[in-house]
Amino acid sequence: MSTIKGNEAEKLASIEFHSSATALLVSSLLLRRRSMGQIDLARIDHRGIVIGEVKSSGRIGSKQNLRLRLSANYLSQIFSLNSKLILIHASH
């Protein structure tokens, strides 16, 4: 997926993803400095923190999955909330 298509897909996914919860903005610089995965989308709802990864392929690679789970665990520790990682399939 090209960067422009990827950004557009992420933008569209963000509207729905954040419509029923509080958006959580996480610094990609902070996460990179800690060797964690950059987060596409994040929100806090009544169940805890939800991290959404937008992919056109419908698949997260094992290394990226590990880094995103490290990010999720880090946020769980900061906010004392459970976290969940979900895959959002971006339409072309």
Backbone torsions as a table, in degrees:
resi	resn	phi	psi	omega
1	MET	NA	132.5	179.3
2	SER	-69.3	162.3	-179.4
3	THR	-60.4	-42.1	-179.7
4	ILE	-64.7	-47.7	177.3
5	LYS	-61.7	-40.4	179.4
6	GLY	-62.9	-44.6	178.6
7	ASN	-63.8	-40.2	179.1
8	GLU	-65.9	-43.4	178.6
9	ALA	-62.2	-41.9	179.3
10	GLU	-65.1	-40.0	178.8
11	LYS	-62.4	-46.2	179.0
12	LEU	-65.3	-41.9	179.0
13	ALA	-64.3	-36.2	-178.4
14	SER	-61.9	-38.7	-179.0
15	ILE	-58.8	-49.3	-179.7
16	GLU	-71.7	-43.3	-176.3
17	PHE	-58.6	-42.0	-175.8
18	HIS	-93.0	1.0	-173.3
19	SER	-66.6	-25.9	-174.8
20	SER	-120.0	19.0	-177.5
21	ALA	-155.6	177.8	179.5
22	THR	-88.3	124.0	178.7
23	ALA	-66.9	144.0	178.7
24	LEU	-121.9	117.7	-179.9
25	LEU	-98.3	124.2	-176.4
26	VAL	-122.9	129.4	-178.5
27	SER	-65.7	120.4	176.8
28	SER	-66.3	-31.5	178.2
29	LEU	-63.1	-45.0	177.4
30	LEU	-59.6	-46.7	-178.5
31	LEU	-65.1	-42.4	178.7
32	ARG	-62.7	-40.5	179.2
33	ARG	-61.4	-26.7	-179.6
34	ARG	-100.0	13.2	179.7
35	SER	57.8	37.9	177.3
36	MET	-109.7	169.2	-178.5
37	GLY	-80.9	140.2	173.6
38	GLN	-68.5	143.1	-175.3
39	ILE	-103.0	129.0	175.2
40	ASP	-71.8	-53.9	-176.5
41	LEU	-139.2	144.9	175.9
42	ALA	-148.8	145.3	178.8
43	ARG	-147.5	160.9	172.5
44	ILE	-117.5	124.6	176.4
45	ASP	-127.3	-170.8	-175.3
46	HIS	-64.4	-16.1	179.4
47	ARG	-95.9	-16.2	-178.5
48	GLY	135.2	-147.2	-178.5
49	ILE	-93.7	132.3	176.0
50	VAL	-120.1	125.3	177.7
51	ILE	-108.8	124.8	179.7
52	GLY	-107.8	128.2	177.0
53	GLU	-109.2	119.2	-177.6
54	VAL	-91.7	122.3	-178.9
55	LYS	-137.5	137.7	174.8
56	SER	-80.7	-27.9	-177.7
57	SER	-77.5	-17.9	-177.1
58	GLY	76.2	16.6	-175.8
59	ARG	-145.1	139.4	174.6
60	ILE	-108.1	129.6	178.1
61	GLY	-65.8	158.6	-175.0
62	SER	-63.8	-39.2	179.3
63	LYS	-67.7	-42.7	179.1
64	GLN	-66.6	-39.2	178.0
65	ASN	-58.9	-44.5	178.2
66	LEU	-60.7	-47.9	-179.3
67	ARG	-62.7	-40.4	178.6
68	LEU	-66.6	-36.8	177.9
69	ARG	-67.7	-35.0	174.2
70	LEU	-62.7	-41.7	176.9
71	SER	-62.0	-44.8	-179.9
72	ALA	-61.6	-44.1	179.2
73	ASN	-64.0	-39.9	178.6
74	TYR	-61.1	-48.2	179.6
75	LEU	-64.6	-36.7	176.9
76	SER	-60.0	-41.5	179.4
77	GLN	-66.9	-42.1	-178.4
78	ILE	-64.0	-46.3	-174.1
79	PHE	-95.4	-4.4	-175.9
80	SER	53.4	47.2	178.7
81	LEU	-131.5	154.8	171.3
82	ASN	-69.2	156.0	177.2
83	SER	-133.4	155.0	-179.3
84	LYS	-141.9	139.0	176.7
85	LEU	-105.7	128.0	177.1
86	ILE	-125.1	149.6	177.7
87	LEU	-98.5	129.8	177.8
88	ILE	-112.5	114.3	-179.3
89	HIS	-77.9	117.2	-179.9
90	ALA	-84.9	129.4	175.8
91	SER	-77.5	148.7	179.6
92	HIS	-77.8	NA	NA
